[in-house]
């Protein structure tokens, strides 16, 4: 699919992407957190981050997001598959240098990972903003691949005495674990208590 609706649904369902880039003429893929606003993907890293600097030196960036929804277990080994949603994005990376815009992007990424968390924590200091590199990748091209439903076996295999079906998968948060360096008795904040899988 090339529809923006399908694309945005896949992107908005996650917060971890894989970014491909070239370093010394060798291909590299690195996972990182992201957020989307309109038709732009935002990522961040340290000011000397090799991936971020390499992206800014290149004309194009490639970003992939994948969600696994289930294992499709067929009657034959050949027809096993996955139910999934994925998107691949191509765009031109650019650095965000304006202090206020950089801060807004960091808020956007934080809120995409855990809604409500930004207002519960200390905001970035000027020093922290100075050592953080924020990159915007405007979506110029993108495609979405998805699979849903049960196994598709060869006609002659449907009568075999073999179980077939879908084993659903999902990512979900477990019970929070309080930092053992806490110096005060503090209740678990709303953002953590409300956390759900995406």
N, C-alpha and C positions, 0 to 999 in steps of 0.2 A: 504494500500500500504506500501511496505517496501523499495521503491526505494529512493535513495539519491536525485534524481532530484526532486521528489515530496516533500520530506522532506525539502530540502533547499528552495524551493519555498514558503512553508508555513512559515518557520522561517524568511526568508528575507523579507516577507511582513509585519512583525510586529516589535514591540520593547518592548512589555509588555508580561511577562510570569508569570506563577504561579509555585512556587517551593514548593514541599512537603517534609516534614522532620518530625522526631520524636523529641519531647522535653519532658523529664521526662516520657517517654513511651507513650505519647499522640501524635496522628497525628495532624499536623498543616499545613496549606497552606497559603502562603503569596505571593502577587503580587510584582513584581519588574521589573526593566528595564533590558534588556539583549542585547547582540550582538553576532553574529556568525562569526567565522573565520575558514574556512575549516571545520573540523569535531569537533569543540569545541564551546561550549556556555560559555559566560563570564557574570558574575554578580558581583555587588559590594555593599558594605555597610560599616557602621561604624565598627571600629576595635573591638568593644564590641557587635556587632549585634548578637542577639541570634540565628537568622536563620543561619547566615554565620558560626558561631562557631559550631552550631549543625551539619551542613552539613559536616564540616571538621572532626568531630568526628565519622561520619558514613561512611560506605564503599560504599554506593550507594546514588545517588540523583535522584529524579524524577522531570522533568520539563515539563510543558504543555503550549502550545500556541494555541489559538483559534481565528478564525475570523468569524464573522457573516456576511453572504452575503445576506440573505433575509429570510422573513417569508413565509413559504409555507402554503397557506390557502386553505384547501380542502373543499369539500361539507359536510363532516362529521367532528365532533370534534375529532374523533379517529385518523383521517389521517392527522391532522395538523402536520407540521414539520418545520425544518429550513434548508436553504442552508448554508453550512459552510465548513470551512477548519480547520483541527486541527492536531496537532502533539503531541505525548508524547515521551519523551526522557528519557533514563536511562543511567547513567554514574557514574564514580568515580570522586568525587570532589577533587581538589587540590588547595592549596594556591599559588598565584603568589607573590613572595617576591622581585624579582629583580626590582629595581627602574625604569629602562628604560622600562621594559616589562609592569610593572604596569601602567605607564604613557601611553603607547601605547594602552593598553586595555581600559583605561578610555577615550582615544580619540575615539577608535572604538565604544564604547557604545554611546558617545555623538553624533558622526556622524551618528550612526544608528537611533537615535531619531530625529535629525534635521541636515541633511547634510549641511556642510559649517559652522556650528556654532563654532566648535573648534577653527578655525583661527580668529574668531571675539571676543573672550573672553580672559581674563587673564588665563594663564596656572596654573595648580596646584602647590602650593608651597611645599617645602619639608615637612613642618608640616602637610599640608593637605594630602600628600601621606602617611605620617606616621600613620595617624588616619583613613586611608581607607583600608578596607580589600577587596581584589580582589580574586575571586574564579573562577577557570576554571573547567568546567565539560565536559570531553571528551565523545563524543557520542559513546556509546558502543552498544546500542540497541535503536531502534526507530520505531514507527509506525505512519502512517498518515491515518486519516479518513476524507472523504469529501462527501458532497452531493450537487448536482446541479440539476436544472430542476423543473418542475411543480409538482403539487399534483398528487398523485396516489390514486384514490378512488375505492371503490367497483363498479363493473360493473353496478349494479342496481341504484347507486347513480348519475351516469353521467346525467341522465335525470331530476334530481331534479332542481327546479327553484332557485338555490342557486349560487351566484357568487363564483368562485374559481380562484386562480392564485397565483402569487408571489408578495410580497411587498418587493422590494429590499432595503437593508440597507447598509450603508457605514459610516465609520468614516471620518470626515473631519474637518479641521481647520477652525475656524471662524476668523473675523477681529482681528488683534492684538490690545492689550490694553497696552499703555505705562505706565510704573511704575510711580506713582505720586511722587516718591522721586527722580526722575531725576533732576539733578542740571544744566544740559545743554540741549540745543535743539539739539537732535541727530536724524538723519534719521533712519527709520526702516531698519535693515541690510538685505542684500540679502538672507541669510538663512531663515529668517522669511517670506520675500516677496515671496520666491519660494516654501514655504511649501505646500505640498499636502498630501492628505490622503494616507495611505499605503494600 
